[in-house]
Amino acid sequence: MGPPLKGREIEVTTGTFAYRVLIEEDLLAETGRLLRLALPPGRALLISDHNVFSRYGNAVLQSLAAEKWQVKTALIKPGEGSKTVTGAKRLYEACIDAGLDRTSPVIALGGGVIGDLAGFVAATFMRGVPLIMLPTSLLAQVDSSVGGKVAVNHPRGKNMIGAIYPPRLVLIDPLVLKTLNNRQFRAGAAEVIKYGIIEDETFFTRLEEKSDRLLARDSGFLAEAVAASVRSKARVVEKDEYEQDYRRILNFGHTIGHALEAATAYRYYLHGEAVLVGMVLAVKLAQKLSCLDAGTAGRINSLLGRLRMKKPPQGLTAGKVIDKLEHDKKRLRGDLIFVLPDRIGSAMMVPVKDMEMIAGVIETYLEPGG
């Protein structure tokens, strides 16, 4: 995998792929040099959105040019509305216009939408070209940039069309998180807490003790939290790259969370906001099914509560959310599969047939004061 690099370095090694995740401040300015360690310089396509590119695009392009990369740029509108098959088609045209061949990387500079969409394009253009992730949101840094899940949305379900396509290299610069607005940052923090709940009891306890430092974006603790989250995800992915079984624990909060996003046409919730609601409701469901004791549920809810759930929009009903759950891609033989915590640092997959119970749990969120 080449010579060792500076900063926090995490290797993700599965049965089919191996790649590096490097975490270090001011890393975007080193993109060209670090990419050259993984691939010989040549043509590349940088995919970003207008907001992210206006802030970081020039630094990345200058770094790439200094190392003799010939880079074209494709910019999209920010938000989930761009993460569609139509959006991918436009980017295929950009790949052709850039003269990419099978050795030419697609470089994703942005948050989760950019990573998912650019990754989907990289996975499918010419049956696969190298993918480089430069995640700029907290959620993308700790979740979507690692593990290889790439996808676009369908009107009837989130991430319904996609693939497992690992990146060649992930470069994480925690310094960019200082510029995120508070809403985006807290949405990403939900995914950070997720790892403590489902996989890492020590990390969960650390978050209980230091959540104020996390939310204040303390530089030292932020880098620590990002690295701990990436290590947690790497451990899960290394055990089950293609989500045959164990990797499904990463879907904690996502079953109802994805349904909330789809039921509001991907315009109301940020992904992390919907997942936060989904995690809180999954804890309620775990208690109803006697999977989780009240004391442990209280600890989880206390930590999640520090992020403050987004209130539901007017007109959203349990029926509308249930309708989207009917199309959840995580169904197994007709049953909805929920990831439910059974203790701190552990979770299990539970098929749930009782739709009335699920609807009742959703109602606890939708009702006034829920």
Phi and psi in degrees as a GROMACS rama.xvg file:
@    title "Ramachandran Plot"
@    xaxis  label "Phi"
@    yaxis  label "Psi"
@TYPE xy
92.2713  179.649  GLY-2
-69.3103  157.026  PRO-3
-66.3999  151.489  PRO-4
-112.303  170.469  LEU-5
-80.7746  169.856  LYS-6
78.6432  -170.551  GLY-7
-75.8533  119.315  ARG-8
-120.056  128.809  GLU-9
-124.834  128.776  ILE-10
-100.159  131.355  GLU-11
-107.46  117.159  VAL-12
-127.349  116.433  THR-13
-114.731  -173.914  THR-14
-67.5556  -19.2737  GLY-15
-122.205  -21.6754  THR-16
-137.089  155.919  PHE-17
-143.091  132.139  ALA-18
-152.556  163.594  TYR-19
-103.955  144.807  ARG-20
-118.557  120.345  VAL-21
-112.952  131.078  LEU-22
-121.089  115.469  ILE-23
-164.699  142.127  GLU-24
-66.3704  148.99  GLU-25
62.9074  28.0846  ASP-26
-76.7242  -28.4217  LEU-27
-59.3264  -33.3875  LEU-28
-70.7541  -9.89083  ALA-29
-104.513  9.56392  GLU-30
-55.0115  -47.8339  THR-31
-60.5571  -46.6763  GLY-32
-64.008  -44.1726  ARG-33
-71.2167  -35.8044  LEU-34
-66.2584  -33.5643  LEU-35
-65.7142  -24.9819  ARG-36
-69.7105  -22.4925  LEU-37
-100.811  -30.2555  ALA-38
-144.137  146.396  LEU-39
-69.7552  140.766  PRO-40
-58.6027  144.99  PRO-41
-175.629  -148.578  GLY-42
-79.7745  150.164  ARG-43
-153.954  157.429  ALA-44
-119.844  122.441  LEU-45
-96.7442  121.147  LEU-46
-109.952  128.457  ILE-47
-151.408  178.338  SER-48
-107.957  168.054  ASP-49
-61.1461  -39.3206  HIS-50
-67.2278  -49.4084  ASN-51
-66.7872  -42.621  VAL-52
-63.2867  -37.5635  PHE-53
-63.6898  -23.7787  SER-54
-94.6948  -40.6499  ARG-55
-122.384  -9.35868  TYR-56
-60.2002  -45.7498  GLY-57
-63.2288  -40.9237  ASN-58
-62.2465  -41.3463  ALA-59
-68.4035  -44.1804  VAL-60
-63.8859  -40.9081  LEU-61
-63.1301  -39.5881  GLN-62
-64.0932  -41.0019  SER-63
-69.0152  -42.7233  LEU-64
-62.5978  -35.5132  ALA-65
-63.9794  -23.554  ALA-66
-105.415  19.2672  GLU-67
73.0152  21.6758  LYS-68
-78.4638  140.077  TRP-69
-103.806  100.136  GLN-70
-112.542  130.546  VAL-71
-103.412  156.007  LYS-72
-121.001  138.883  THR-73
-127.878  122.682  ALA-74
-111.629  141.46  LEU-75
-122.01  168.3  ILE-76
-72.5616  141.22  LYS-77
-65.0336  150.66  PRO-78
108.703  162.032  GLY-79
-60.8067  -22.9775  GLU-80
-62.0682  -19.3482  GLY-81
-86.8666  -12.7656  SER-82
-90.2386  69.8447  LYS-83
-133.184  170.311  THR-84
-61.3052  -38.313  VAL-85
-62.3305  -42.07  THR-86
-61.5752  -39.6118  GLY-87
-65.0932  -39.3787  ALA-88
-59.0302  -42.5098  LYS-89
-61.9288  -37.6557  ARG-90
-74.3262  -29.0037  LEU-91
-60.601  -40.3134  TYR-92
-61.7061  -40.0216  GLU-93
-64.7129  -37.3859  ALA-94
-62.3444  -42.7492  CYS-95
-67.5907  -44.7327  ILE-96
-61.3429  -31.8535  ASP-97
-78.7469  -7.05372  ALA-98
71.18  31.0617  GLY-99
-67.257  144.324  LEU-100
-117.193  -170.732  ASP-101
-70.9022  -10.9648  ARG-102
-98.7613  -3.32813  THR-103
-86.3506  128.046  SER-104
-81.581  147.974  PRO-105
-96.6217  126.351  VAL-106
-109.834  119.6  ILE-107
-99.3122  110.513  ALA-108
-111.102  104.218  LEU-109
158.372  -162.223  GLY-110
-88.8401  -156.692  GLY-111
-63.4227  -37.0896  GLY-112
-63.0417  -46.487  VAL-113
-62.8913  -46.0294  ILE-114
-61.2099  -44.5601  GLY-115
-64.7342  -47.1076  ASP-116
-70.4395  -49.773  LEU-117
-62.7505  -36.7247  ALA-118
-64.9547  -39.9524  GLY-119
-62.8783  -41.8658  PHE-120
-64.6432  -45.0014  VAL-121
-61.4897  -37.4642  ALA-122
-69.3885  -26.7308  ALA-123
-111.881  -20.804  THR-124
-72.2999  125.509  PHE-125
52.5426  32.9034  MET-126
61.6398  20.6665  ARG-127
124.682  118.083  GLY-128
-123.24  161.326  VAL-129
-58.8067  141.979  PRO-130
-117.501  127.646  LEU-131
-117.602  127.821  ILE-132
-104.728  125.894  MET-133
-121.722  77.7643  LEU-134
-74.2153  135.354  PRO-135
-116.347  -2.31963  THR-136
-110.635  158.243  SER-137
-62.8282  -42.1228  LEU-138
-61.3408  -42.6039  LEU-139
-68.3465  -36.9238  ALA-140
-65.797  -39.4501  GLN-141
-96.1572  -10.4925  VAL-142
-132.702  -74.4265  ASP-143
-72.2646  -21.1189  SER-144
-78.7624  -13.6479  SER-145
-116.941  135.126  VAL-146
111.993  -19.4278  GLY-147
88.7697  4.45856  GLY-148
-77.4883  121.263  LYS-149
-130.946  146.529  VAL-150
-171.626  165.049  ALA-151
-123.449  160.592  VAL-152
-86.7943  158.772  ASN-153
-121.649  147.595  HIS-154
-52.8572  -24.0656  PRO-155
-97.8183  1.41243  ARG-156
-179.602  147.196  GLY-157
-77.8542  137.787  LYS-158
55.7702  34.3847  ASN-159
-74.0849  -20.3531  MET-160
-122.486  111.444  ILE-161
-170.106  -165.653  GLY-162
-156.893  167.769  ALA-163
-99.5522  111.044  ILE-164
-143.3  93.467  TYR-165
-65.066  149.237  PRO-166
-73.4613  163.731  PRO-167
-83.6944  -29.2114  ARG-168
-160.171  141.587  LEU-169
-124.706  124.005  VAL-170
-115.646  115.224  LEU-171
-112.232  121.252  ILE-172
-111.073  100.235  ASP-173
-61.9141  -20.8215  PRO-174
-62.7997  -30.209  LEU-175
-67.9916  -19.0021  VAL-176
-68.3453  -17.9813  LEU-177
-64.634  -25.1202  LYS-178
-93.3402  -5.84341  THR-179
-67.593  144.596  LEU-180
-71.739  163.373  ASN-181
-61.6741  -36.4945  ASN-182
-63.8115  -46.4472  ARG-183
-63.7028  -40.7153  GLN-184
-65.2474  -45.8553  PHE-185
-65.6161  -32.9388  ARG-186
-62.1748  -40.1505  ALA-187
-70.5752  -34.4289  GLY-188
-62.0031  -27.4706  ALA-189
-60.6124  -40.7872  ALA-190
-70.2395  -32.9339  GLU-191
-60.8105  -49.1451  VAL-192
-63.0313  -33.4358  ILE-193
-52.7458  -43.7806  LYS-194
-63.1073  -38.5142  TYR-195
-63.9197  -39.6003  GLY-196
-66.5133  -45.6839  ILE-197
-94.2162  -19.4909  ILE-198
-141.635  -21.0919  GLU-199
-140  92.1349  ASP-200
-62.4465  -39.0507  GLU-201
-62.3861  -41.8465  THR-202
-64.9333  -40.7285  PHE-203
-59.1682  -46.1419  PHE-204
-62.6519  -39.1127  THR-205
-62.5203  -40.0816  ARG-206
-67.3483  -37.7965  LEU-207
-57.2352  -41.7474  GLU-208
-77.9006  -30.1154  GLU-209
-122.147  20.7317  LYS-210
-61.2114  -31.4476  SER-211
-62.4962  -39.6048  ASP-212
-67.4357  -37.3646  ARG-213
-62.4275  -51.304  LEU-214
-69.6483  -23.6346  LEU-215
-83.2083  -3.57838  ALA-216
60.7942  39.8361  ARG-217
-58.5038  124.894  ASP-218
-55.9815  -47.5778  SER-219
-64.1838  -46.7177  GLY-220
-73.015  -32.9072  PHE-221
-61.3181  -46.4878  LEU-222
-62.9135  -38.1492  ALA-223
-63.3726  -44.3219  GLU-224
-66.9458  -40.5413  ALA-225
-62.3286  -46.0649  VAL-226
-63.8526  -42.0519  ALA-227
-63.4645  -38.8499  ALA-228
-65.6898  -44.3932  SER-229
-64.4452  -41.8028  VAL-230
-61.2459  -40.6305  ARG-231
-62.9171  -47.1449  SER-232
-64.6026  -39.4259  LYS-233
-60.0573  -41.7824  ALA-234
-60.965  -40.4247  ARG-235
-68.1699  -47.6857  VAL-236
-63.7315  -38.0362  VAL-237
-64.4727  -28.5011  GLU-238
-79.7669  -28.1399  LYS-239
-155.812  77.7636  ASP-240
-61.8372  -39.9278  GLU-241
-100.519  20.5725  TYR-242
54.3121  47.7601  GLU-243
-78.9759  -27.9457  GLN-244
-156.273  -82.7523  ASP-245
-62.0687  -35.7897  TYR-246
-59.412  -19.1791  ARG-247
-62.0941  -18.0653  ARG-248
-63.2339  -21.4362  ILE-249
-67.7726  -12.5093  LEU-250
-85.3171  10.407  ASN-251
-54.8717  123.17  PHE-252
85.3944  -10.7501  GLY-253
-85.5566  -23.4859  HIS-254
-63.0397  -57.3234  THR-255
-72.8263  -35.2762  ILE-256
-57.9459  -47.4733  GLY-257
-64.02  -37.5364  HIS-258
-65.1485  -38.2709  ALA-259
-62.8513  -42.5582  LEU-260
-62.6773  -46.6096  GLU-261
-66.6191  -38.9111  ALA-262
-67.4626  -19.0576  ALA-263
-111.53  22.1324  THR-264
56.7593  29.254  ALA-265
60.9916  22.5836  TYR-266
-112.092  -11.2284  ARG-267
-104.222  -45.5166  TYR-268
-101.07  140.666  TYR-269
-72.434  154.461  LEU-270
-55.1954  -47.4054  HIS-271
-64.3624  -32.1881  GLY-272
-64.7169  -42.7383  GLU-273
-68.1194  -38.6491  ALA-274
-66.0915  -37.218  VAL-275
-58.4905  -47.8645  LEU-276
-60.2277  -43.8851  VAL-277
-60.9318  -37.1015  GLY-278
-67.3663  -44.5095  MET-279
-60.6505  -42.1236  VAL-280
-72.2881  -31.8613  LEU-281
-65.2748  -35.7842  ALA-282
-63.8768  -42.3543  VAL-283
-60.886  -43.0401  LYS-284
-65.3566  -39.8188  LEU-285
-61.3206  -37.8376  ALA-286
-68.0601  -42.4211  GLN-287
-61.9009  -32.5304  LYS-288
-92.8897  8.07132  LEU-289
60.8883  32.7625  SER-290
-89.2055  -19.9801  CYS-291
-140.427  132.99  LEU-292
-79.0992  160.957  ASP-293
-64.4841  -37.457  ALA-294
-63.3211  -44.8406  GLY-295
-67.8849  -40.7827  THR-296
-59.2228  -38.7057  ALA-297
-63.3877  -41.2977  GLY-298
-63.4056  -44.4225  ARG-299
-63.0218  -47.9394  ILE-300
-64.1536  -33.9362  ASN-301
-64.2742  -43.589  SER-302
-70.3169  -44.89  LEU-303
-62.9016  -33.7103  LEU-304
-63.6266  -21.9301  GLY-305
-68.8206  -14.4649  ARG-306
-91.1056  -16.1931  LEU-307
63.4045  107.133  ARG-308
-65.478  144.917  MET-309
-74.5269  133.709  LYS-310
-69.523  150.219  LYS-311
-70.4243  154.237  PRO-312
-76.1159  157.837  PRO-313
-62.79  139.562  GLN-314
90.7539  -11.1367  GLY-315
-75.9216  129.728  LEU-316
-121.118  161.24  THR-317
-60.4341  -35.4489  ALA-318
-61.0276  -40.989  GLY-319
-65.8068  -38.0708  LYS-320
-69.6258  -42.9766  VAL-321
-59.6458  -39.0263  ILE-322
-58.6012  -40.5131  ASP-323
-72.9003  -31.9649  LYS-324
-62.2487  -29.4188  LEU-325
-61.9073  -22.1256  GLU-326
-106.017  14.3918  HIS-327
-63.1258  129.29  ASP-328
-73.1128  -9.35469  LYS-329
-90.1593  7.34304  LYS-330
-61.3772  149.613  ARG-331
-135.503  115.212  LEU-332
50.8352  40.8173  ARG-333
88.8747  -13.2079  GLY-334
-94.0141  142.855  ASP-335
-73.9207  135.025  LEU-336
-107.261  118.313  ILE-337
-106.627  139.713  PHE-338
-90.2033  118.437  VAL-339
-124.494  132.562  LEU-340
-71.3368  140.3  PRO-341
-111.825  -14.0218  ASP-342
-167.137  172.794  ARG-343
-67.4151  127.651  ILE-344
87.7583  12.4554  GLY-345
-152.43  143.705  SER-346
-146.264  161.509  ALA-347
-138.56  157.248  MET-348
-92.1152  125.602  MET-349
-126.578  118.137  VAL-350
-73.3609  133.662  PRO-351
-124.192  119.566  VAL-352
-95.9918  -24.4338  LYS-353
-78.4042  92.1639  ASP-354
-68.5702  -27.4426  MET-355
-65.9865  -38.6314  GLU-356
-64.074  -44.4816  MET-357
-61.5533  -44.9249  ILE-358
-61.156  -39.2163  ALA-359
-64.322  -38.7824  GLY-360
-65.9884  -41.6627  VAL-361
-63.2497  -38.2359  ILE-362
-61.1443  -30.4585  GLU-363
-64.1015  -24.3989  THR-364
-84.9501  -37.9949  TYR-365
-78.6865  -28.4011  LEU-366
-68.7263  150.763  GLU-367
-54.006  132.062  PRO-368
77.7679  8.44625  GLY-369
